[in-house]
Amino acid sequence: MDLHTVMPVQTAAIDDAAPPQYFDPETVVSRDAQGNPVSRYGDPSWDYSSQSTDGSSAASVYFFDAVATADPRLAAVIREQHKALMWQHIDAGKMGSLRTVMTANHAARRWADTAYARGVPLFELLSRPEWVAEHCASLTRTYLKVTPALIQTLWRH
């Protein structure tokens, strides 16, 4: 699947339309040990507790918080882009360790915060090397390590 088709870089002004829906909200993103769906793409967070070492420790993926922002339309777009990026990253093949997924999500959240502060969609921010370079100084070493993988996920096809 071509990411530029699924996740087009949105550079136009955000209008009054609903934020893009990149994937079916009913897509199962996590299952319990018995194979029953635990979380779906459209859920506000994704529960990966069954992937934890003991199979039950709390392990949820949370996304950019679009509530109580000055620009709720931009925030909603960034939230949907954050979710789409993480789903593509997780679904890229064999799921990495839970810790790797959680770290990538925390880094993506930082990039989402940066995109919102800059007033642009997340995909636009991650598509501009000069902006990425400018904001790298504000990231931890760990987040810097996973940033190339996130950008590669956005552009891999």
C-alpha positions in Angstrom: 0.0 0.0 0.0 1.4 3.4 -1.0 1.8 5.6 2.1 1.4 8.7 -0.1 -2.1 7.5 -1.0 -3.0 6.3 2.5 -1.2 9.1 4.4 -0.9 12.1 2.1 1.2 14.9 3.3 -1.3 17.6 4.2 0.2 21.0 3.5 -3.0 22.9 2.7 -4.7 24.9 5.3 -6.9 22.9 7.6 -10.5 23.5 6.8 -13.8 22.8 8.6 -14.0 19.2 7.3 -13.6 16.3 9.6 -10.0 15.1 10.1 -8.9 12.4 7.6 -9.7 8.7 8.5 -6.6 6.8 7.3 -7.8 3.3 8.4 -11.1 1.6 9.2 -11.9 2.4 12.8 -12.9 -1.2 13.3 -9.5 -2.6 12.4 -8.3 -4.7 15.3 -4.9 -3.4 16.6 -4.5 -5.6 19.6 -5.8 -8.9 20.9 -5.7 -10.7 24.3 -4.0 -14.1 24.8 -7.0 -15.9 23.6 -7.1 -13.9 20.3 -10.1 -11.8 21.2 -9.9 -8.1 20.1 -8.9 -5.7 22.8 -8.4 -2.5 20.9 -9.5 -1.2 17.5 -8.0 1.5 15.4 -10.8 3.9 16.2 -10.3 3.6 20.0 -8.9 6.6 21.8 -5.9 4.5 23.1 -4.7 1.0 22.3 -4.3 -1.6 25.0 -1.2 -3.8 24.5 -1.3 -5.3 28.0 -1.3 -8.8 26.6 2.1 -8.1 25.0 3.6 -7.2 28.3 6.1 -9.5 29.9 3.5 -11.0 32.3 0.7 -10.6 29.9 -1.3 -8.3 32.1 0.7 -5.2 33.1 -0.8 -2.0 31.9 0.6 -1.1 28.5 -1.4 1.4 26.4 -0.5 3.5 23.5 -1.9 7.1 23.9 -2.1 9.6 21.1 -1.8 13.4 20.7 -4.4 15.0 23.0 -6.7 17.0 20.8 -8.8 18.2 23.7 -8.6 21.8 25.1 -6.5 23.2 22.3 -6.7 26.6 20.7 -7.0 25.0 17.2 -9.1 21.9 17.6 -9.2 21.2 13.8 -5.4 21.1 13.5 -5.2 19.1 16.8 -7.7 16.5 15.4 -5.7 16.2 12.1 -2.4 15.7 14.1 -4.1 13.1 16.3 -5.3 11.1 13.3 -1.9 11.4 11.7 -0.2 10.2 14.9 -2.5 7.2 15.0 -1.9 6.4 11.3 1.8 6.7 11.6 1.9 4.4 14.7 -0.4 1.8 13.1 1.9 1.7 10.0 4.9 1.5 12.2 3.5 -1.3 14.3 2.0 -3.1 11.3 5.1 -2.9 9.2 5.8 -6.5 9.7 6.6 -8.4 12.9 5.7 -6.2 15.8 8.8 -5.1 17.7 9.1 -5.4 21.4 6.4 -3.6 23.4 9.1 -1.3 24.8 10.2 -0.4 21.3 6.6 0.4 20.3 6.0 2.5 23.4 9.3 4.4 22.8 8.3 5.1 19.2 4.9 6.3 20.3 6.4 8.6 22.9 8.7 10.0 20.2 5.8 10.4 17.8 3.9 12.2 20.5 6.8 14.7 20.9 6.8 15.3 17.2 3.0 15.7 17.3 3.4 18.3 20.1 6.1 20.1 17.9 3.8 20.0 14.9 1.0 21.6 16.9 3.3 24.3 18.3 4.5 25.0 14.8 0.9 25.1 13.5 1.3 22.4 10.9 0.1 18.8 10.4 2.4 16.1 11.7 3.1 14.6 8.3 4.2 18.1 7.0 6.6 18.5 9.8 8.2 15.1 9.3 8.4 15.8 5.6 10.6 18.9 6.0 14.2 17.9 6.8 15.1 21.4 7.9 12.3 21.4 10.5 13.2 18.0 11.7 16.8 19.0 12.1 15.7 22.2 13.9 13.8 20.3 16.5 16.2 17.4 17.1 18.0 19.4 19.8 14.8 19.2 21.9 14.6 15.4 21.8 16.2 12.9 24.1 18.8 10.6 22.7 16.3 7.7 22.8 13.7 9.6 20.8 16.4 10.7 18.3 17.2 7.0 17.7 13.6 6.1 16.8 12.9 9.2 14.7 14.5 7.9 11.5 12.3 4.7 11.8 9.2 6.9 12.1 10.2 9.0 9.1 11.0 5.9 7.2 7.6 4.5 8.0 6.0 7.6 6.6 7.9 7.4 3.4 8.7 3.7 2.9 6.5 3.1 -0.1 
